[in-house]
Amino acid sequence: MKAKLFTTLALLLSLASPALAAGTRTDHSGLVVWTFLGFCGLIVVAQLVPALLVMLGAVKGITQGSAQVAEQRAKH
């Protein structure tokens, strides 16, 4: 019984050993790749800034509009 268990365990461990062999980086990312990724990040940030400004303007308009309505109701 122990021999079967040992054989099964040895077989399973020997099949799993190739998965442990891939421990190094294989992407070879050079300067061009990192420059491209930086440019993509710059585009995302450049589009995010105006979107945030529009959202802040909308919030400001909504809060000022509700303040004006409250002032008009207080006057009447």
C-alpha positions, -999 to 999 in steps of 0.1 A, spaced: 0 0 0 28 24 9 46 15 -23 15 25 -44 11 57 -25 48 65 -30 47 57 -67 16 78 -72 31 107 -53 64 105 -73 45 104 -106 24 135 -97 54 154 -85 74 145 -117 46 158 -139 44 191 -120 82 198 -123 81 215 -157 58 242 -142 85 251 -118 110 256 -146 95 289 -160 107 313 -133 124 339 -155 110 368 -174 106 362 -211 90 394 -223 122 412 -234 105 447 -230 129 473 -243 129 510 -243 105 513 -273 78 492 -254 81 513 -223 80 545 -243 48 533 -260 32 525 -227 42 559 -213 26 575 -243 -6 555 -238 -7 566 -202 -2 602 -212 -32 600 -235 -53 586 -207 -43 613 -183 -48 640 -210 -84 628 -215 -90 624 -177 -82 660 -168 -109 677 -189 -135 651 -179 -128 658 -142 -131 696 -149 -165 691 -166 -177 670 -137 -166 695 -111 -183 723 -132 -215 703 -133 -214 697 -95 -207 734 -89 -236 744 -112 -260 721 -94 -250 733 -60 -252 770 -70 -286 764 -87 -300 748 -55 -286 777 -34 -303 802 -57 -336 784 -55 -334 784 -17 -327 821 -17 -357 828 -39 -380 808 -17 -367 826 14 -375 860 -2 -411 850 -9 
